[in-house]
Amino acid sequence: MHLGDDMRIDKLIKHMRLTCGLEQKELGRLIGKSESTISLYESGGIAVSMETFVKIAEICEFEVFIKDENSDETIAIEKKDI
């Protein structure tokens, strides 16, 4: 899944959380944030730092790929093969 015109970072966060079966409160506890902060991340109400975004990805077993100069994509995530 990649960040495109119809996908924002808040939607990627929600997608990762739902894919790994966590409630907002559980994810918040795992990353040291409140349930309301997770809700704000997912609604676009506040910006998430790259460090926190990567931490969420790691917890949910996603890999994060950042754009290189030869790509139109900015951020992409992919479920890790286990």
ABEGO torsion letter per residue (X at the ends): XBBBAABBAAAAAAAAAAAAGBBAAAAAAAAGBBAAAAAAAAAGABBBBAAAAAAAAAAAGBBBBBBBAABABABBBBBBBX
